[in-house]
Structures are given as structure tokens and as C-alpha cells.
Amino acid sequence: MKKIEFKSPIIIFFLFFTSILKAESVWDKPTSALSEATQITVYRSPTCGCCGKWLDHLRKHGFEVKDIKTEEMNVIKGQLGVPQHLGSCHTALVNGYIVEGHVPAGDIIKLLKDKPDLAGLTVPGMVTGSPGMEMGGDKEPFEVFSFDKKGKQEKYSEYLFY
């Protein structure tokens, strides 16, 4: 097998730059409009900065955000039935669905349009490169999971950066 070498700095820069653009545009591309103004209520810790960035992402995609800062996140997650292994740093409610963590707005819009029989969507943990977690540098691939009221989960979408 012949090894390919890129000696031109221009080619290296082009490949690097287009991979960054591709990674950032994957989940943050324009979304189809919601048929009506949609309020999403977000519960988050008052000290979490990435949650605020996720709220900005939602507003950019047409959501009206009701921001509730609370120290009782574990209580709220328990009351709503968020499975512990699917948890993240913030929890939202929109049209009867739970949205846990850094779920891209496009996935939420798809959920609202399709109206599947689910409890909600989640991006467990705090994945670098997901909406609100754009820290620069490397981005981790991540999956969005759907889950039902019994906690059964399935892959809903995935975001690969290459």
C-alpha cells in the first residue's frame, strides 16, 4: 500500500479548515421552521456556563426559552423520570417531551414534528463539540438517544466529526 504524503501547507490547511467547518456545521445547520412559536422550559444549575450556551443555540433555531435556574437538578430529573445513566447537566421540557443535555435543536424540531411515542431525547454527559460545549480543539463524536417512559433507549441520531 502506498503512503500518501501532503507536502503542501495549502493542502494541509484546506483539509484541516474544511474538517472544522464540516464538524461545526453538522448539527448547527439551519433547521426547518417550527409551525408555531415553541416554548422550551430549561432547568439548570445557576453556575453552569455551557447550559447558557445551549440556550443560545435553541434561541438561534427559533425556540422561546424559559430559563429556570435551580439547585435542585437531581430532584427535577427524578420527578420527570430521567434515567440516571442518561443524565446530563440540564433538563428541558417541550410539548410534553423531556430533553436532557446538549441535544441539537434540529433533533428537537424533528421530535416535535414526528410526535413519536417517547419520553424524550438525551445526549448523556457533557460531550465536547455538542451544542453549548464548543470549547475549540478536538470534537468528540456523539449520539442522541431517544428514551421511553420505562427507560428503554435507542439511537436517535449521531454526529461524527472527520
MDAnalysis code that builds the backbone (N, CA, C; Angstrom):
import MDAnalysis as mda
import numpy as np

u = mda.Universe.empty(486, n_residues=162, atom_resindex=np.repeat(np.arange(162), 3), trajectory=True)
u.add_TopologyAttr("name", ["N", "CA", "C"] * 162)
u.add_TopologyAttr("resid", np.arange(1, 163))
u.add_TopologyAttr("resname", ["MET", "LYS", "LYS", "ILE", "GLU", "PHE", "LYS", "SER", "PRO", "ILE", "ILE", "ILE", "PHE", "PHE", "LEU", "PHE", "PHE", "THR", "SER", "ILE", "LEU", "LYS", "ALA", "GLU", "SER", "VAL", "TRP", "ASP", "LYS", "PRO", "THR", "SER", "ALA", "LEU", "SER", "GLU", "ALA", "THR", "GLN", "ILE", "THR", "VAL", "TYR", "ARG", "SER", "PRO", "THR", "CYS", "GLY", "CYS", "CYS", "GLY", "LYS", "TRP", "LEU", "ASP", "HIS", "LEU", "ARG", "LYS", "HIS", "GLY", "PHE", "GLU", "VAL", "LYS", "ASP", "ILE", "LYS", "THR", "GLU", "GLU", "MET", "ASN", "VAL", "ILE", "LYS", "GLY", "GLN", "LEU", "GLY", "VAL", "PRO", "GLN", "HIS", "LEU", "GLY", "SER", "CYS", "HIS", "THR", "ALA", "LEU", "VAL", "ASN", "GLY", "TYR", "ILE", "VAL", "GLU", "GLY", "HIS", "VAL", "PRO", "ALA", "GLY", "ASP", "ILE", "ILE", "LYS", "LEU", "LEU", "LYS", "ASP", "LYS", "PRO", "ASP", "LEU", "ALA", "GLY", "LEU", "THR", "VAL", "PRO", "GLY", "MET", "VAL", "THR", "GLY", "SER", "PRO", "GLY", "MET", "GLU", "MET", "GLY", "GLY", "ASP", "LYS", "GLU", "PRO", "PHE", "GLU", "VAL", "PHE", "SER", "PHE", "ASP", "LYS", "LYS", "GLY", "LYS", "GLN", "GLU", "LYS", "TYR", "SER", "GLU", "TYR", "LEU", "PHE", "TYR"])
u.atoms.positions = np.array([
    [0.844, -1.174, 0.000],
    [0.000, 0.000, 0.000],
    [0.890, 1.238, 0.000],
    [0.623, 2.170, -0.872],
    [1.430, 3.368, -0.991],
    [0.958, 4.417, 0.005],
    [1.895, 5.001, 0.720],
    [1.589, 6.031, 1.701],
    [1.445, 7.365, 0.984],
    [0.363, 8.099, 1.328],
    [0.121, 9.408, 0.725],
    [0.711, 10.470, 1.635],
    [1.508, 11.353, 1.064],
    [2.095, 12.435, 1.841],
    [1.611, 13.765, 1.287],
    [1.222, 14.663, 2.182],
    [0.809, 16.004, 1.787],
    [1.940, 16.962, 2.144],
    [2.634, 17.439, 1.121],
    [3.776, 18.312, 1.370],
    [3.393, 19.777, 1.302],
    [2.302, 20.084, 0.691],
    [1.915, 21.474, 0.521],
    [1.185, 21.989, 1.755],
    [1.656, 23.092, 2.350],
    [0.956, 23.674, 3.505],
    [-0.460, 24.116, 3.143],
    [-0.671, 24.508, 1.898],
    [-2.003, 24.937, 1.456],
    [-2.970, 23.754, 1.499],
    [-2.550, 22.601, 1.038],
    [-3.410, 21.411, 1.064],
    [-3.700, 21.012, 2.507],
    [-2.682, 21.029, 3.353],
    [-2.879, 20.671, 4.760],
    [-3.862, 21.636, 5.402],
    [-3.702, 22.950, 5.175],
    [-4.606, 23.945, 5.744],
    [-6.023, 23.721, 5.224],
    [-6.181, 23.488, 3.925],
    [-7.502, 23.273, 3.345],
    [-8.200, 22.068, 3.983],
    [-7.483, 20.953, 4.115],
    [-8.075, 19.763, 4.720],
    [-8.457, 20.015, 6.176],
    [-7.595, 20.683, 6.910],
    [-7.874, 20.997, 8.320],
    [-9.070, 21.929, 8.421],
    [-9.084, 23.004, 7.635],
    [-10.152, 24.005, 7.705],
    [-11.492, 23.420, 7.301],
    [-11.543, 22.632, 6.224],
    [-12.823, 22.055, 5.808],
    [-13.321, 21.031, 6.807],
    [-12.423, 20.328, 7.492],
    [-12.887, 19.375, 8.509],
    [-13.499, 20.116, 9.686],
    [-12.948, 21.269, 10.050],
    [-13.532, 22.069, 11.127],
    [-14.903, 22.581, 10.708],
    [-15.003, 23.131, 9.502],
    [-16.292, 23.635, 9.036],
    [-17.333, 22.525, 9.002],
    [-16.942, 21.371, 8.514],
    [-17.864, 20.258, 8.430],
    [-18.340, 19.843, 9.821],
    [-17.417, 19.773, 10.769],
    [-17.775, 19.355, 12.122],
    [-18.736, 20.358, 12.765],
    [-18.460, 21.640, 12.625],
    [-19.300, 22.633, 13.273],
    [-20.655, 22.760, 12.586],
    [-20.706, 22.517, 11.299],
    [-21.964, 22.720, 10.593],
    [-22.884, 21.509, 10.657],
    [-22.384, 20.387, 11.123],
    [-23.193, 19.172, 11.122],
    [-24.470, 19.352, 11.921],
    [-24.377, 19.809, 13.160],
    [-25.566, 19.937, 13.985],
    [-26.097, 21.360, 14.046],
    [-25.328, 22.322, 13.554],
    [-25.745, 23.710, 13.669],
    [-26.192, 24.301, 12.339],
    [-26.533, 23.442, 11.399],
    [-27.029, 23.932, 10.121],
    [-28.441, 24.495, 10.313],
    [-28.908, 25.333, 9.400],
    [-30.266, 25.866, 9.527],
    [-31.290, 24.727, 9.612],
    [-32.279, 24.935, 10.428],
    [-33.315, 23.921, 10.616],
    [-34.601, 24.378, 9.964],
    [-35.474, 23.424, 9.689],
    [-36.774, 23.799, 9.166],
    [-37.540, 24.512, 10.268],
    [-38.346, 25.459, 9.876],
    [-39.056, 26.277, 10.851],
    [-40.131, 25.477, 11.570],
    [-40.341, 25.833, 12.812],
    [-41.457, 25.264, 13.565],
    [-42.734, 25.931, 13.071],
    [-43.837, 25.200, 13.076],
    [-45.088, 25.755, 12.562],
    [-45.652, 26.848, 13.463],
    [-45.230, 26.864, 14.723],
    [-45.674, 27.899, 15.652],
    [-44.565, 28.166, 16.656],
    [-44.656, 29.314, 17.317],
    [-43.669, 29.618, 18.353],
    [-43.720, 28.518, 19.411],
    [-42.566, 27.987, 19.757],
    [-42.500, 26.861, 20.691],
    [-41.656, 27.236, 21.887],
    [-42.286, 27.163, 23.065],
    [-41.548, 27.447, 24.293],
    [-40.924, 26.165, 24.817],
    [-39.688, 26.284, 25.247],
    [-38.989, 25.189, 25.894],
    [-38.562, 25.691, 27.274],
    [-38.903, 24.933, 28.292],
    [-38.552, 25.287, 29.663],
    [-37.313, 24.508, 30.055],
    [-36.272, 25.231, 30.443],
    [-34.992, 24.610, 30.760],
    [-34.676, 24.807, 32.240],
    [-34.381, 23.695, 32.908],
    [-33.935, 23.704, 34.299],
    [-32.432, 23.482, 34.292],
    [-31.710, 24.367, 34.995],
    [-30.258, 24.254, 35.003],
    [-29.685, 24.847, 36.277],
    [-28.474, 24.438, 36.568],
    [-27.760, 24.985, 37.710],
    [-27.396, 26.442, 37.422],
    [-27.473, 27.308, 38.419],
    [-27.116, 28.716, 38.197],
    [-25.648, 28.926, 37.837],
    [-24.803, 27.948, 38.087],
    [-23.370, 28.117, 37.855],
    [-22.866, 27.469, 36.565],
    [-23.754, 26.897, 35.770],
    [-23.322, 26.159, 34.581],
    [-23.286, 27.067, 33.346],
    [-22.090, 27.331, 32.842],
    [-21.922, 28.183, 31.668],
    [-22.303, 27.519, 30.360],
    [-22.045, 26.228, 30.241],
    [-22.355, 25.553, 28.979],
    [-23.865, 25.491, 28.752],
    [-24.632, 25.452, 29.821],
    [-26.097, 25.431, 29.678],
    [-26.573, 26.720, 29.015],
    [-25.990, 27.848, 29.411],
    [-26.356, 29.127, 28.808],
    [-26.050, 29.152, 27.323],
    [-24.937, 28.537, 26.935],
    [-24.595, 28.472, 25.515],
    [-25.587, 27.593, 24.753],
    [-26.073, 26.523, 25.392],
    [-27.073, 25.674, 24.749],
    [-28.379, 26.451, 24.560],
    [-28.731, 27.289, 25.535],
    [-29.931, 28.121, 25.403],
    [-29.801, 29.060, 24.209],
    [-28.614, 29.628, 24.017],
    [-28.379, 30.485, 22.852],
    [-28.578, 29.701, 21.561],
    [-28.106, 28.465, 21.533],
    [-28.284, 27.588, 20.372],
    [-29.781, 27.397, 20.082],
    [-30.566, 27.147, 21.116],
    [-32.007, 26.957, 20.937],
    [-32.672, 28.224, 20.401],
    [-32.325, 29.364, 20.965],
    [-32.905, 30.638, 20.504],
    [-32.564, 30.881, 19.034],
    [-31.341, 30.559, 18.660],
    [-30.891, 30.735, 17.269],
    [-31.776, 29.939, 16.309],
    [-32.339, 28.843, 16.806],
    [-33.172, 27.980, 15.967],
    [-34.663, 28.175, 16.218],
    [-35.029, 29.298, 16.823],
    [-36.430, 29.696, 16.896],
    [-37.202, 29.322, 18.150],
    [-36.563, 28.728, 19.137],
    [-37.273, 28.382, 20.370],
    [-37.367, 29.603, 21.286],
    [-38.484, 29.698, 22.001],
    [-38.635, 30.680, 23.068],
    [-38.232, 29.966, 24.351],
    [-37.172, 30.426, 24.985],
    [-36.585, 29.724, 26.121],
    [-37.055, 30.335, 27.441],
    [-37.605, 29.475, 28.288],
    [-37.898, 29.851, 29.671],
    [-36.797, 29.219, 30.506],
    [-35.962, 30.044, 31.112],
    [-34.753, 29.620, 31.804],
    [-35.007, 29.610, 33.312],
    [-34.979, 28.428, 33.920],
    [-35.200, 28.294, 35.353],
    [-33.918, 27.766, 35.995],
    [-33.295, 28.610, 36.784],
    [-32.065, 28.221, 37.487],
    [-32.440, 27.656, 38.852],
    [-31.879, 26.488, 39.167],
    [-32.225, 25.814, 40.412],
    [-31.055, 24.981, 40.928],
    [-31.013, 24.819, 42.222],
    [-30.024, 23.940, 42.857],
    [-30.576, 22.521, 43.004],
    [-31.795, 22.278, 42.560],
    [-32.493, 21.000, 42.768],
    [-32.550, 20.138, 41.497],
    [-31.478, 20.117, 40.739],
    [-31.490, 19.386, 39.472],
    [-31.772, 17.889, 39.646],
    [-31.191, 17.258, 40.635],
    [-31.431, 15.821, 40.832],
    [-32.887, 15.543, 41.165],
    [-33.506, 16.425, 41.936],
    [-34.924, 16.268, 42.276],
    [-35.782, 16.384, 41.016],
    [-35.493, 17.386, 40.196],
    [-36.258, 17.603, 38.959],
    [-36.108, 16.407, 38.022],
    [-34.896, 15.935, 37.833],
    [-34.673, 14.777, 36.960],
    [-35.441, 13.562, 37.480],
    [-35.438, 13.354, 38.795],
    [-36.172, 12.240, 39.387],
    [-37.665, 12.369, 39.196],
    [-38.201, 13.571, 39.384],
    [-39.641, 13.795, 39.217],
    [-40.082, 13.565, 37.770],
    [-39.227, 13.922, 36.842],
    [-39.571, 13.778, 35.424],
    [-39.313, 12.368, 34.892],
    [-38.542, 11.589, 35.629],
    [-38.254, 10.226, 35.189],
    [-37.079, 10.106, 34.240],
    [-36.118, 11.012, 34.346],
    [-34.917, 10.920, 33.514],
    [-34.071, 9.772, 34.060],
    [-33.810, 8.744, 33.250],
    [-32.959, 7.644, 33.726],
    [-31.571, 8.176, 34.108],
    [-31.086, 7.761, 35.252],
    [-29.834, 8.289, 35.791],
    [-28.669, 8.127, 34.818],
    [-28.599, 6.994, 34.132],
    [-27.473, 6.759, 33.217],
    [-27.562, 7.597, 31.940],
    [-28.686, 8.281, 31.734],
    [-28.846, 9.134, 30.559],
    [-28.741, 10.617, 30.913],
    [-28.368, 10.924, 32.149],
    [-28.363, 12.291, 32.636],
    [-27.252, 13.155, 32.076],
    [-27.491, 14.458, 32.201],
    [-26.526, 15.470, 31.798],
    [-26.665, 16.651, 32.751],
    [-26.259, 17.825, 32.307],
    [-26.207, 18.976, 33.209],
    [-27.480, 19.814, 33.233],
    [-28.352, 19.686, 32.264],
    [-29.602, 20.443, 32.275],
    [-30.729, 19.580, 31.722],
    [-31.944, 19.940, 32.089],
    [-33.133, 19.185, 31.699],
    [-34.170, 20.169, 31.179],
    [-34.788, 19.836, 30.061],
    [-35.784, 20.735, 29.472],
    [-37.083, 19.985, 29.200],
    [-38.150, 20.751, 29.134],
    [-39.464, 20.230, 28.759],
    [-39.984, 21.040, 27.579],
    [-40.468, 20.316, 26.570],
    [-41.036, 20.976, 25.403],
    [-42.175, 20.112, 24.863],
    [-43.368, 20.665, 24.844],
    [-44.559, 19.983, 24.322],
    [-44.709, 18.556, 24.863],
    [-44.454, 18.375, 26.146],
    [-44.617, 17.075, 26.781],
    [-43.414, 16.154, 26.698],
    [-42.377, 16.563, 26.020],
    [-41.163, 15.755, 25.892],
    [-40.071, 16.290, 26.824],
    [-39.224, 15.374, 27.275],
    [-38.042, 15.719, 28.055],
    [-36.864, 15.814, 27.087],
    [-36.043, 16.836, 27.273],
    [-34.805, 16.966, 26.505],
    [-33.687, 17.097, 27.532],
    [-32.830, 16.105, 27.576],
    [-31.771, 16.028, 28.583],
    [-30.418, 16.271, 27.932],
    [-29.726, 17.302, 28.390],
    [-28.380, 17.557, 27.907],
    [-28.323, 18.333, 26.608],
    [-27.189, 18.233, 25.946],
    [-26.846, 19.079, 24.800],
    [-27.379, 18.523, 23.476],
    [-28.674, 18.348, 23.406],
    [-29.335, 17.835, 22.199],
    [-29.407, 18.963, 21.161],
    [-28.980, 18.707, 19.925],
    [-29.083, 19.725, 18.881],
    [-30.537, 20.116, 18.602],
    [-30.742, 21.397, 18.297],
    [-32.082, 21.920, 18.033],
    [-32.777, 21.175, 16.892],
    [-32.029, 20.795, 15.870],
    [-32.632, 20.078, 14.745],
    [-33.280, 18.767, 15.166],
    [-32.677, 18.067, 16.127],
    [-33.261, 16.821, 16.626],
    [-34.536, 17.097, 17.420],
    [-34.543, 18.181, 18.167],
    [-35.741, 18.540, 18.931],
    [-36.879, 18.897, 17.982],
    [-36.572, 19.651, 16.949],
    [-37.587, 20.026, 15.959],
    [-38.135, 18.788, 15.270],
    [-37.263, 17.858, 14.902],
    [-37.713, 16.607, 14.281],
    [-38.638, 15.849, 15.239],
    [-38.266, 15.770, 16.508],
    [-39.091, 15.100, 17.515],
    [-40.483, 15.735, 17.574],
    [-40.538, 17.056, 17.586],
    [-41.819, 17.756, 17.690],
    [-42.678, 17.579, 16.446],
    [-42.039, 17.480, 15.297],
    [-42.800, 17.283, 14.054],
    [-43.293, 15.843, 13.914],
    [-42.451, 14.869, 14.272],
    [-42.812, 13.454, 14.121],
    [-43.749, 12.963, 15.218],
    [-43.668, 13.550, 16.402],
    [-44.503, 13.190, 17.559],
    [-44.497, 11.696, 17.877],
    [-43.312, 11.096, 18.035],
    [-43.264, 9.666, 18.370],
    [-43.690, 9.436, 19.824],
    [-44.022, 8.204, 20.134],
    [-44.420, 7.834, 21.491],
    [-43.154, 7.603, 22.320],
    [-42.553, 8.694, 22.771],
    [-41.307, 8.656, 23.535],
    [-41.436, 9.569, 24.744],
    [-40.570, 9.364, 25.717],
    [-40.475, 10.303, 26.836],
    [-39.607, 11.495, 26.427],
    [-38.547, 11.229, 25.644],
    [-37.709, 12.337, 25.234],
    [-36.418, 11.934, 24.570],
    [-35.511, 12.908, 24.499],
    [-34.198, 12.754, 23.872],
    [-33.118, 13.135, 24.872],
    [-31.936, 12.553, 24.696],
    [-30.818, 12.878, 25.560],
    [-29.484, 12.755, 24.838],
    [-28.552, 13.595, 25.254],
    [-27.136, 13.415, 24.983],
    [-26.519, 13.256, 26.370],
    [-26.274, 12.017, 26.787],
    [-25.749, 11.799, 28.139],
    [-24.382, 12.442, 28.335],
    [-24.147, 12.938, 29.532],
    [-22.858, 13.539, 29.851],
    [-22.722, 14.931, 29.261],
    [-21.501, 15.318, 29.060],
    [-21.194, 16.650, 28.528],
    [-20.122, 16.476, 27.456],
    [-20.554, 16.216, 26.233],
    [-19.655, 15.856, 25.143],
    [-19.074, 17.099, 24.472],
    [-17.764, 17.174, 24.423],
    [-17.088, 18.282, 23.750],
    [-17.496, 18.306, 22.286],
    [-17.941, 19.466, 21.835],
    [-18.340, 19.625, 20.436],
    [-19.834, 19.558, 20.224],
    [-20.603, 19.171, 21.248],
    [-22.059, 19.202, 21.132],
    [-22.524, 20.644, 21.364],
    [-23.758, 20.994, 21.014],
    [-24.218, 22.380, 21.170],
    [-24.038, 22.876, 22.605],
    [-23.355, 23.990, 22.754],
    [-23.066, 24.550, 24.059],
    [-21.723, 24.116, 24.610],
    [-21.167, 23.079, 24.033],
    [-19.884, 22.545, 24.512],
    [-18.774, 22.758, 23.477],
    [-18.892, 23.803, 22.682],
    [-17.877, 24.109, 21.675],
    [-16.718, 24.805, 22.357],
    [-15.733, 24.023, 22.757],
    [-14.605, 24.557, 23.510],
    [-13.379, 24.771, 22.625],
    [-13.526, 24.566, 21.341],
    [-12.381, 24.655, 20.451],
    [-11.595, 23.355, 20.491],
    [-10.689, 23.198, 19.568],
    [-9.890, 21.976, 19.557],
    [-10.679, 20.782, 19.072],
    [-10.337, 19.633, 19.622],
    [-10.961, 18.388, 19.189],
    [-12.431, 18.331, 19.570],
    [-13.195, 17.675, 18.731],
    [-14.605, 17.444, 18.988],
    [-14.838, 15.950, 19.025],
    [-15.622, 15.510, 19.967],
    [-15.913, 14.089, 20.097],
    [-17.180, 13.750, 19.321],
    [-17.188, 12.626, 18.617],
    [-18.437, 12.176, 18.021],
    [-19.432, 11.919, 19.154],
    [-20.706, 12.120, 18.869],
    [-21.689, 11.833, 19.902],
    [-22.984, 11.336, 19.289],
    [-23.765, 10.701, 20.144],
    [-25.062, 10.173, 19.741],
    [-26.152, 10.831, 20.564],
    [-27.287, 11.021, 19.930],
    [-28.504, 11.445, 20.611],
    [-29.343, 10.190, 20.762],
    [-29.838, 9.958, 21.971],
    [-30.671, 8.789, 22.239],
    [-32.102, 9.222, 22.518],
    [-33.044, 8.419, 22.057],
    [-34.431, 8.571, 22.491],
    [-34.614, 7.611, 23.658],
    [-35.582, 7.922, 24.519],
    [-35.901, 7.003, 25.602],
    [-37.394, 7.061, 25.876],
    [-37.925, 5.914, 26.319],
    [-39.349, 5.867, 26.629],
    [-39.558, 5.978, 28.132],
    [-40.807, 5.889, 28.557],
    [-41.134, 6.068, 29.974],
    [-40.586, 4.946, 30.859],
    [-40.210, 3.827, 30.260],
    [-39.620, 2.723, 31.022],
    [-38.093, 2.812, 31.035],
    [-37.536, 3.817, 30.351],
    [-36.087, 3.997, 30.324],
    [-35.386, 3.294, 29.185],
    [-36.147, 2.602, 28.322],
    [-35.534, 1.940, 27.166],
    [-35.010, 3.011, 26.210],
    [-33.781, 2.823, 25.784],
    [-33.169, 3.812, 24.905],
    [-32.822, 3.213, 23.551],
    [-32.821, 4.099, 22.554],
    [-32.397, 3.743, 21.198],
    [-31.663, 4.927, 20.601],
    [-30.738, 4.644, 19.677],
    [-30.038, 5.728, 18.997],
    [-31.041, 6.489, 18.134],
    [-31.050, 7.797, 18.274],
    [-31.943, 8.672, 17.513],
    [-31.189, 9.321, 16.354],
    [-29.969, 9.775, 16.633],
    [-29.116, 10.354, 15.595],
    [-27.673, 10.299, 16.087],
    [-26.754, 10.556, 15.178],
    [-25.348, 10.582, 15.570],
    [-24.631, 11.684, 14.803],
    [-23.559, 12.170, 15.408],
    [-22.763, 13.249, 14.831],
    [-21.304, 12.814, 14.847],
    [-20.773, 12.621, 13.661],
    [-19.395, 12.164, 13.504],
    [-18.573, 13.312, 12.941],
    [-17.397, 13.499, 13.461],
    [-16.520, 14.572, 13.004],
    [-15.299, 13.945, 12.352],
    [-15.126, 14.234, 11.071],
    [-13.971, 13.714, 10.342],
    [-13.519, 14.710, 9.317],
])
